[in-house]
Amino acid sequence: MTRVLFGEDDRALARGVVALLKTAGYSVDHVEEGHLVLEMAQEEAYGLIILDIGLPDVSGFDVLRKLRSAGVDIPVLLLTARDALEDRVAGLNLGGDDYMLKPFEPAELEARVRALVRRRQGGSSSVITVGGLICDQATGTVTINGRPVKLRRREWALLVSLLTRTGKVVAKERLSSELFGHDEPVGPNAVELYIARLRKKLQPDGPAIRTLRGLGYMIDPS
Ligand code: CA
């Protein structure tokens, strides 16, 4: 089930969209403030973010800019009441994937959401399987022998980074640069910490993450 994060302060509109998306089979987390979108998008693994530009605390533009500079590459569908070409251009330049003007037809929103999710699923390595573990990059879901595993965003990024190179050693520096934004202060043990958390969540029947001292980490294909 694709997880959607929805930042919108217009409650009536939000209620309608949340109901529509849930009916269409999405799991939706709705928040009304920009700082919450920022926090949650960096913590959890979402398949899509729907983001109102006119949020009360931090504008959707600023949220988007900060997410992209923190390395969050989840597709973003921007919503705005303003019918300005500059908004559209600014939004897409900042790394927005699509753009809708309010008011919109609910059916159109659903179609755009479906298209964005499908586009992401169309990526060549959307689903990775190692042993009993299935990792679906499009929906942000991981299961081990059918059991769902809930990962935070960095645990997710770490897992995907290792899984896409299963059987190969991934250097710690590389993991660090993929997990953290350029301007983020990173402690010397940050990668170890996330490896430990991820190992715990993959137990008891998930793939093992091997430590190769001085070299990096590797997921064992066997
Ligand atoms: Ca608004």
Boltz pocket constraint, residues with backbone or C-beta under 6 A from the ligand:
constraints:
  - pocket:
      binder: B
      contacts: [[A, 8], [A, 9], [A, 10], [A, 52], [A, 53], [A, 54], [A, 55], [A, 56]]
      max_distance: 6.0
